[in-house]
Amino acid sequence: MKIKSLLLVAIIGLSLNSYAQSPNLDESVEQLRQLLIEPTASGLKSITHFKLSYGHSSGKLENRDEFIEALISKKSDFTSIKLSNQTSSIIGKTAIVRHDLYAETLDGGKKGEVKLHILTVWLKQKKGWVLFARQAVK
């Protein structure tokens, strides 16, 4: 009986732990959204993993330094971003977040808009959730 009780307590504890992590994950997703619109090198560096793999819908792949440089230099320039249909799944210190993205852009001074499906992978570290990978598709 004690083993069943301990197992039940462990399962409930794991479930509550995953639930408790969700707002922090949502806050990190929102922080990234804001940093895509108003990028700072320090902010982007703090919310991304040093081994970041950032995939665009065009197939272009960027590491963390390339990703940050593109935003800071305005080669990639978001003027607004709206996320919808967001879902997340957390297992331990790894999370998958999916959402639809609608954005207005000003890449290289040229107005545009994008509608994409996004998959991101986040890792929980001491400082919080950091983006490890991202892939977009049209």
Buried (B, 14 or more C-beta within 10 A) or exposed (E): EEEEEEEEEEEEEEEEEBEEBEEBBBEBBEBBBEBBBEBEEEBBBEBBBEEBBBBBBEEEEBBBEBBBBBBEEEEBBBEEBEBEEEEBEBEEEEBBBEBEBEBBBEBEEEEEEBEBBBBBBBBBEEEBBBBBBBBBEE
